[in-house]
């Protein structure tokens, strides 16, 4: 907690009260939430970022797309367009946002859409000729104008929401009380060897409601890095020093993985969803070899020499994944 956040602590009770009343008014019906008669799955968190929402959305896409017509709906953070947009052959990170563009690049057989107004986005999707059967809402836990049928709340292993404060001193968008709206809680970015005793300890701290299910997940890093029409084994990067460029909320797990694996690199760290300036791109173009995240690659690929730029894909692995998959499938089955 830095100095500025500490001196802003007196504002915390004000922020808490405002967000508490907002949620209370939704709970009692003064503020209206819209329900739908088809499956809508919301993935979100209580904190400002870094919990692994994109890997979870991709996990759900892989789980569902072979059986159903799937659409994702994001707000399209930091895009230069407004209103409802669907990813097409002219899509870019600038037009729809880096994470939706990542979904579009990886999953050509789903609908990827963005709209800051989730109600309008859903209405637009339902008017399509190829109507989606399932809509995945990305980062919409606080968007209470839409009442999703299944809410999946994420919290990072090393930054559990129960150990945090609301903004501006902490990182919570709303009080930890908001966790009660979730049907599923997933603790993300766990160590691979997380034992049963530690899992029970975390569940005790989270104090889930009787109907809430808690799962644990970890990050699986690809053994291959990818570039423009290029790929090579990650281990080949051990032969030379490279520059790691990250513009994500929490690069710590990636740093730990690369350091533990013995890679030699410098790290250039930028804020989440960073729009690179001309001077920054000029600097990056002087680097002989750059490794970045998949999300950052979507913003850099048209501005860095293609032969020098690679990204390292990740996937979410859920412990007891069959139980998790069954819960999602049981929710979806009524369609």
C-alpha positions, 0 to 999 in steps of 0.5 A, a space after each residue: 500500500 503506497 503512501 498516497 493510498 494510505 493518506 486516502 484511507 479516510 475516503 474508504 468509508 465514503 466509497 464503501 457506503 456509496 457502493 453498498 447503497 448502490 448494490 442494496 438498491 439493486 437487491 431490493 428492486 429500486 434499481 432494476 436488473 434485467 433477467 433473460 430466458 437464455 443462458 448468460 454467464 458472467 465472469 468478473 471479480 471484485 478487484 480492479 484487475 489481475 485475476 485472470 478473467 480472459 483465461 476463464 472466458 477462453 476456458 468457457 469458450 473451449 468448454 461450450 463452443 463445440 455444442 452451442 453457438 457462443 458469443 462473448 460480450 465485453 465493454 471493449 476497454 480503451 477502444 477508439 469506437 463507441 456503441 455495439 460492435 461485432 468483430 469481423 475481418 476488419 477488427 483490431 485491438 483499437 476497434 474492439 479492445 485488446 482482449 476481445 480481439 484476442 478472443 476473435 483471433 483465437 476462436 473464429 467459430 464464435 461471435 465476439 462483441 463489445 458494448 459498454 451498455 450490456 443490455 443493449 449489447 445483448 439485445 443486438 446479439 439476439 437480433 442477429 441472423 445467427 443468434 447465439 445460444 449462450 452469451 459470456 459476459 466479460 468483466 461484468 460482475 458490477 454491471 448489475 443492469 443485467 442479471 446473469 444466470 450464472 456468476 463466476 467470481 475470480 480472486 487471485 491466490 496471492 490477493 484474495 478479496 477478503 484480505 483487501 480494502 475498497 478503493 482508493 486505499 485498496 483494490 476492491 471495486 465494491 465491498 467483499 459483501 458483493 461476493 454473495 452474488 456469485 454461484 461459483 468462486 474460483 481462486 486463480 493463479 494458484 501454485 501447481 502443488 497447492 495442497 488440500 490443507 491450504 485449500 481448506 484454509 482459503 475456503 475458511 477465509 472466504 466463508 462461502 455461502 452454503 450454495 456457493 462452490 469454490 474451485 482452485 485454478 493455476 496457469 499453464 504456460 505454453 511450451 511454444 512461443 508464437 509470432 507472425 506466421 512463426 513459432 518455435 519452442 519456448 526453450 529456444 529462448 534460453 539461448 539468448 537474452 530477450 526483452 519481456 514486455 508486459 502491459 497487464 495488471 499482474 505480471 508477477 506469475 509470468 516473471 516467476 515462471 520465466 525466472 524459475 525456468 532459467 531465462 535471461 531477460 530484461 523486463 519492461 513493465 507498463 500499466 494494464 491495457 497500455 496504449 504504447 506511445 511513439 517513443 515507447 515503440 521506437 525504443 521497443 524496435 531497438 530490441 533484438 528479441 521481444 517476448 510479450 503476453 498474448 494480450 499485449 501482442 494484439 497491440 504491438 504486432 503492427 508496430 514491431 518488426 515481425 521477426 522480433 516479436 513473439 508471445 507466450 500463450 497461457 491457459 487456465 487449468 482448474 483443479 477438479 475441472 470435471 466438477 466445475 464443467 458439470 456445474 456449467 453444463 448443468 446450468 446451460 442444459 435447459 436450452 
